[in-house]
């Protein structure tokens, strides 16, 4: 049984982070800005749509009650940065939109004098976890796509020196080159093909 993954260490210092707020001008924004300034955030407000460089900010806060895909440069794609939704209405359609867009945390309206800091930390944590998971899945998919090359490289190594265990040679090559076994397989195939291609051109 594999060991359990250790808990992620969360950076709780948000000072200097850039917060983008997408919300219709309203008195509650002053309360939100006051919280943000106490935390030490740099706040930029915008309406009715996000700027094209929105994904480059550290956090996004948006109004869930009026939010729609047309306001977002990335459209219906998942949120590309830690995001917090301000919720005033608990209508199922609004909740469904938030879930389908991958919003990471929520803050109920009317906004009080606390809650933003915890919501931002939760959003940062969940966004980091999603990013890490996506990277692991992408790596696993690539490894699966390379299985044929690994087998081919092992056979080439075994054929080259008459060994019966080309996989052991491939593992040693990967260790010596400080690379994955898939990368080592690609290197073996490339090195084997080069002389053959040269002979074919003669």
Secondary structure, 3 states (H helix, E strand, C coil): CCCCCCCCCCCCCCCCCEEEEECCCCHHHHHHHHHHHHHCCEEEEECCCCCCCHHHCCEEEEECCCCCHHHCCCCCCCCCCEEEEEECCCCHHHHHHHHHCCCCEEEECCCCCCCHHHHHHHHHHHHHHHHHHHHHHHHHHHHHHCHHHHHHHHHHHHHHHCCCCHHHHHHHHHHHCCCCHHHHHHHHHHHHHHHHHHHHCC
